[in-house]
Amino acid sequence: MAEEEFGTKETEDVVVFFGSICEGIYESVKDGKLTFGDYINFIPVVADLLPAISGIEKVPDELRDLSKEEMDALVEKFKANFEIPDDIIEEFVENCVTGARLVFRNVELFKIWKDR
């Protein structure tokens, strides 16, 4: 039986969401202080939230099935959304994917704990 392929659409949305959060934090603290007026830096985060959570239940399968080509496509998707130097973009996206895997594993652990 052939292995099922899940694609990366939902994972792309999560990676872009993580990028928006990082960009919002950076823009907010680059002057050395965090103020209420910095909320403006998080408007893209709010805009990216719905796409990131709308298909979130598919992300664990996409992450388990992630190929080198799909990872390259995630990097390209990220490049299209953020101006980040090429020498760190791959590491950034890999960290986003690793972070997503950790989040979903923690959700599984939380479910195990709550269902006891």
Backbone hydrogen bonds in HBPLUS format (Angstrom, degrees):
<---DONOR---> <-ACCEPTOR-->    atom                        ^
c    i                          cat <-CA-CA->   ^        H-A-AA   ^      H-
h    n   atom  resd res      DA  || num        DHA   H-A  angle D-A-AA Bond
n    s   type  num  typ     dist DA aas  dist angle  dist       angle   num
A0012-GLU N   A0008-THR O   2.77 MM   4  5.91 156.4  1.82 164.6 170.9     1
A0013-ASP N   A0009-LYS O   3.28 MM   4  6.62 153.8  2.36 142.7 148.4     2
A0014-VAL N   A0010-GLU O   3.13 MM   4  6.49 150.1  2.23 143.1 151.0     3
A0015-VAL N   A0011-THR O   2.89 MM   4  6.15 161.0  1.93 156.4 161.2     4
A0016-VAL N   A0012-GLU O   2.96 MM   4  6.19 162.2  2.00 153.1 157.7     5
A0017-PHE N   A0013-ASP O   2.99 MM   4  6.15 150.8  2.08 139.0 147.4     6
A0018-PHE N   A0014-VAL O   2.89 MM   4  6.21 160.9  1.92 153.7 157.8     7
A0019-GLY N   A0015-VAL O   2.93 MM   4  6.18 156.4  1.99 146.5 153.5     8
A0020-SER N   A0016-VAL O   2.88 MM   4  6.17 151.2  1.96 147.6 155.2     9
A0021-ILE N   A0017-PHE O   2.98 MM   4  6.32 154.8  2.04 151.8 158.4    10
A0022-CYS N   A0018-PHE O   2.99 MM   4  6.29 167.7  2.00 154.0 156.7    11
A0023-GLU N   A0019-GLY O   2.88 MM   4  6.07 161.4  1.91 150.7 156.2    12
A0024-GLY N   A0020-SER O   2.87 MM   4  5.99 157.7  1.92 146.2 152.5    13
A0025-ILE N   A0021-ILE O   2.94 MM   4  6.20 161.3  1.98 155.8 160.3    14
A0026-TYR N   A0022-CYS O   2.91 MM   4  6.09 167.7  1.92 151.2 155.1    15
A0027-GLU N   A0023-GLU O   2.90 MM   4  6.04 173.5  1.90 154.2 156.1    16
A0028-SER N   A0024-GLY O   3.02 MM   4  6.05 144.7  2.15 138.6 148.3    17
A0029-VAL N   A0025-ILE O   3.02 MM   4  6.22 145.6  2.14 153.6 161.3    18
A0030-LYS N   A0026-TYR O   2.99 MM   4  5.77 127.6  2.27 153.8 163.7    19
A0032-GLY N   A0029-VAL O   2.86 MM   3  5.16 162.4  1.89 116.9 121.0    20
A0038-ASP N   A0035-THR O   2.97 MM   3  5.50 161.0  2.00 114.7 121.0    21
A0039-TYR N   A0036-PHE O   3.12 MM   3  5.99 163.5  2.15 125.0 126.8    22
A0041-ASN N   A0038-ASP O   2.89 MM   3  5.60 152.2  1.97 121.4 128.2    23
A0042-PHE N   A0039-TYR O   2.86 MM   3  5.40 161.1  1.90 118.1 124.5    24
A0043-ILE N   A0040-ILE O   3.42 MM   3  5.55 171.2  2.42 106.4 108.4    25
A0045-VAL N   A0042-PHE O   3.04 MM   3  5.00 121.6  2.40  94.4 109.7    26
A0046-VAL N   A0042-PHE O   3.13 MM   4  6.54 154.7  2.19 152.0 157.5    27
A0047-ALA N   A0043-ILE O   3.02 MM   4  6.34 159.7  2.06 152.2 158.0    28
A0048-ASP N   A0044-PRO O   2.87 MM   4  6.06 141.8  2.02 142.7 152.6    29
A0049-LEU N   A0045-VAL O   2.97 MM   4  6.05 117.6  2.37 140.2 155.7    30
A0049-LEU N   A0046-VAL O   3.24 MM   3  5.14 148.4  2.35  96.8 106.0    31
A0052-ALA N   A0048-ASP O   3.20 MM   4  6.23 150.6  2.29 140.3 148.9    32
A0052-ALA N   A0049-LEU O   3.03 MM   3  5.07 113.5  2.49  96.8 113.6    33
A0053-ILE N   A0049-LEU O   2.96 MM   4  6.25 145.0  2.09 156.0 165.8    34
A0054-SER N   A0050-LEU O   2.88 MM   4  5.73 138.1  2.05 152.9 163.1    35
A0056-ILE N   A0053-ILE O   3.39 MM   3  4.78 175.2  2.39 100.4 100.8    36
A0058-LYS N   A0055-GLY O   2.93 MM   3  5.80 165.9  1.95 129.5 134.0    37
A0059-VAL N   A0056-ILE O   3.15 MM   3  5.37 150.5  2.24 106.9 115.1    38
A0062-GLU N   A0058-LYS O   3.07 MM   4  6.35 160.1  2.11 152.4 158.7    39
A0063-LEU N   A0059-VAL O   2.80 MM   4  6.01 158.1  1.85 162.2 167.9    40
A0064-ARG N   A0060-PRO O   3.00 MM   4  6.22 152.4  2.08 144.8 151.9    41
A0065-ASP N   A0061-ASP O   3.11 MM   4  6.19 139.9  2.28 142.6 152.8    42
A0066-LEU N   A0063-LEU O   3.41 MM   3  5.08 170.0  2.42 101.5 103.1    43
A0071-MET N   A0067-SER O   2.92 MM   4  6.22 153.0  2.00 149.0 156.8    44
A0072-ASP N   A0068-LYS O   2.93 MM   4  6.21 155.6  1.99 147.3 153.9    45
A0073-ALA N   A0069-GLU O   2.95 MM   4  6.25 146.9  2.07 139.9 149.2    46
A0074-LEU N   A0070-GLU O   2.90 MM   4  6.24 145.2  2.02 144.1 153.6    47
A0075-VAL N   A0071-MET O   3.02 MM   4  6.37 153.2  2.09 148.4 155.3    48
A0076-GLU N   A0072-ASP O   3.01 MM   4  6.35 157.0  2.06 146.4 152.4    49
A0077-LYS N   A0073-ALA O   2.88 MM   4  6.12 155.8  1.94 147.4 154.0    50
A0078-PHE N   A0074-LEU O   2.91 MM   4  6.12 156.3  1.96 147.3 153.8    51
A0079-LYS N   A0075-VAL O   2.87 MM   4  6.17 156.7  1.93 150.4 157.0    52
A0080-ALA N   A0076-GLU O   3.02 MM   4  6.27 146.6  2.14 143.9 152.4    53
A0081-ASN N   A0078-PHE O   2.99 MM   3  5.18 141.9  2.14 103.1 114.4    54
A0082-PHE N   A0078-PHE O   2.92 MM   4  6.03 142.1  2.07 157.7 168.5    55
A0088-ILE N   A0085-PRO O   3.09 MM   3  5.85 164.7  2.12 121.9 126.5    56
A0089-ILE N   A0085-PRO O   3.14 MM   4  6.17 133.4  2.37 149.0 161.8    57
A0092-PHE N   A0088-ILE O   2.95 MM   4  6.14 158.0  2.00 154.2 161.3    58
A0093-VAL N   A0089-ILE O   2.94 MM   4  6.18 167.0  1.96 157.2 159.1    59
A0094-GLU N   A0090-GLU O   2.90 MM   4  6.07 162.7  1.93 150.1 155.6    60
A0095-ASN N   A0091-GLU O   2.85 MM   4  6.04 153.1  1.93 146.3 153.8    61
A0096-CYS N   A0092-PHE O   2.93 MM   4  6.27 147.9  2.03 145.1 154.5    62
A0097-VAL N   A0093-VAL O   2.91 MM   4  6.22 159.4  1.95 154.5 159.3    63
A0098-THR N   A0094-GLU O   2.86 MM   4  6.10 161.7  1.89 149.6 155.1    64
A0099-GLY N   A0095-ASN O   2.76 MM   4  5.90 158.0  1.81 145.5 152.3    65
A0100-ALA N   A0096-CYS O   2.84 MM   4  6.08 155.1  1.90 147.1 153.9    66
A0101-ARG N   A0097-VAL O   2.93 MM   4  6.21 158.1  1.97 149.3 155.2    67
A0102-LEU N   A0098-THR O   2.97 MM   4  6.26 157.5  2.02 150.3 156.2    68
A0103-VAL N   A0099-GLY O   2.89 MM   4  6.15 159.0  1.94 151.8 157.6    69
A0104-PHE N   A0100-ALA O   2.96 MM   4  6.18 169.0  1.97 155.3 157.5    70
A0105-ARG N   A0101-ARG O   2.94 MM   4  6.13 150.1  2.03 145.2 153.9    71
A0106-ASN N   A0102-LEU O   2.90 MM   4  6.10 157.0  1.96 148.7 154.9    72
A0107-VAL N   A0103-VAL O   2.93 MM   4  6.25 146.3  2.05 146.4 156.3    73
A0108-GLU N   A0104-PHE O   3.04 MM   4  6.30 154.0  2.11 141.5 147.9    74
A0109-LEU N   A0105-ARG O   2.93 MM   4  6.27 157.8  1.98 149.9 155.9    75
A0110-PHE N   A0106-ASN O   2.83 MM   4  6.00 154.4  1.89 145.2 152.5    76
A0111-LYS N   A0107-VAL O   2.91 MM   4  6.15 155.9  1.97 148.5 154.7    77
A0112-ILE N   A0108-GLU O   2.98 MM   4  6.30 157.7  2.03 149.5 155.3    78
A0113-TRP N   A0109-LEU O   2.96 MM   4  6.20 163.2  1.98 150.3 154.6    79
A0114-LYS N   A0110-PHE O   2.84 MM   4  6.08 164.8  1.87 155.0 158.9    80
A0115-ASP N   A0111-LYS O   2.89 MM   4  5.94 148.6  1.99 149.3 157.1    81
A0116-ARG N   A0113-TRP O   3.37 MM   3  5.60 164.2  2.39 106.9 111.2    82
